[in-house]
């Protein structure tokens, strides 16, 4: 459910539920497109308090509080995600450990190592997402069908990639689906992946795509990676089968992401021109890759 929680509610809410005593310091964290995320510090701990809000209906990136709580529990101890503290589904509130560090910039080896650590997690029980080009492209078609025709939408629909058969991956992974730079905190072995509100059981190549995608970088206020940086990442990842699947599926993933970006720039409204323009630029960058 969506939370009605406000910043001023945090100290009383946490203290009443046994998460330490005050005095509290509360700071709203930047970076999210949908949910409100607070940094809450008391004399003994520093927490992140996540307050879930409603998102775009039938979004490519659904807001799934129960699934995020389950993912953090499943990943606990693997050095991949923040350690969970508590979850109150009726209030739409999740609390987990605050991760110290800067937003990801250029630590390609650290990101590759994080993905390898993540592969130790069991994906059973999470929602399934498409792992074939047909399924991925169909999701893109559904997003474009909700768009009002314009030059960019028409360009993508005319240049739609062709579906093709592909052998399934050796195993299905617990995937994040939204690995933008602002969801990566720290570096090296301390690098952590946050904001797990849309996890899934799927192809790890999808997580590779979201990390490398120019659209994801643009939406996270970063410049897209160079081809050289991409190759450095794959060298560090050292998972040849995953690289092959990524290369094969990249155009399908890009088409689907472009559909999402087109729908978002058409629905974000004229009140936030900067965000609208960011989605237009992100869609255009996916077209260049395709």
Secondary structure, DSSP 8 states (H G I E B T S, - for coil): ------GGGHHHHHHHTTS--S--EEEEE---SSSEEEEEE-SS-EEEEEE-----TT-SS---HHHHHHHHHHHTTSSSS--EEEEEGGGTEEEEE---S-B-SS-HHHHHHHHHHHTTS--TTS-B---SHHHHHHHHHHHHHTS---HHHHHHHHT----------SS-EEE-S---GGGEES-GGG-EE---TT-EEE-HHHHHHHHH-HHHHHHTT-----HHHHHHHHHHH--HHHHHHHHHHHHHHHHHHHHHHHHHHHHS-TT-HHHHHHHHHHHHHHHHH-
